[in-house]
Amino acid sequence: MEQWEYLTLMLRARVRNRATREYLQQRFNKKPKPYSPESMIPELDKLGAEGWELVHMQPIARVGGKEDVQVSGSDWTSSYFCVFKRRKPGSHVPVSVAAVHNPTGSP
């Protein structure tokens, strides 16, 4: 039976270092802005290489000291609540018996 595991992260769009700036300039041929959403791509690519698939992303105003999330009260944000999933090791995708015996679907 197919089973999933989940990961939640707060990601921040922020051009922090030279490597990120150079990546954005090369990939998008533009001067990166300080809070460019594309600055999250290297982190998203890293998670994707680990098998995580981004299934939800929502902008949030801020994360509180108790890790609670403020969802309104700010017109601008660079913080995002993200949910990822990946197949649990050892789980499998159910395969239809009909598809195995007759892959073309013809009678």
Protein Blocks (a to p, Z undefined) as FASTA:
>chain_A
ZZddddddddddddfbfklmmmmmmmnopacdfklfklmmmmmmmmmmnopacfbdcddf
bdcfkopacfbhiabdcbdcdddddddehiacdddfklmmmmnopZZ
